[in-house]
């Protein structure tokens, strides 16, 4: 919920928002579409990256993150 409060407090109009998260089994839990709803004037990439905690701490997680960023053009 703290992130939703942050989104309400700051101006994200015309900003690019690229969400990502770690989890322990819930994936993105619909968070990316919720962010899009909360920031209707922002450009929200709903193709975020959700890694479970174990993967996020591994070399595989690092590579997945690098690959994901490359797909986004970074």
Residue, then its C-alpha position, 0 to 999 in steps of 0.5 A: x500500500x505504501x507504493x500506492x500512496x507514493x503514486x497518489x502523492x507525486x505527479x507521474x503524468x507523461x512518465x514511463x513506469x516500468x514495474x518489477x518485483x520479487x515474490x514468494x509465489x504470487x507473481x505480480x498479483x495483478x499489481x502492474x495493471x493496478x499501477x496502470x489504473x492508478x497512473x492513467x496519464x503515465x506510460x505504464x509497461x505492464x510487461x513487468x518482471x516478477x521473480x521469486x526471491x530465490x531466483x532473484x538472488x541467483x545468477x539465473x535471476x540476474x540473467x533474466x533481469x538483464x534479458x528483460x531490460x534488453x527487451x525493453x531497450x535498456 
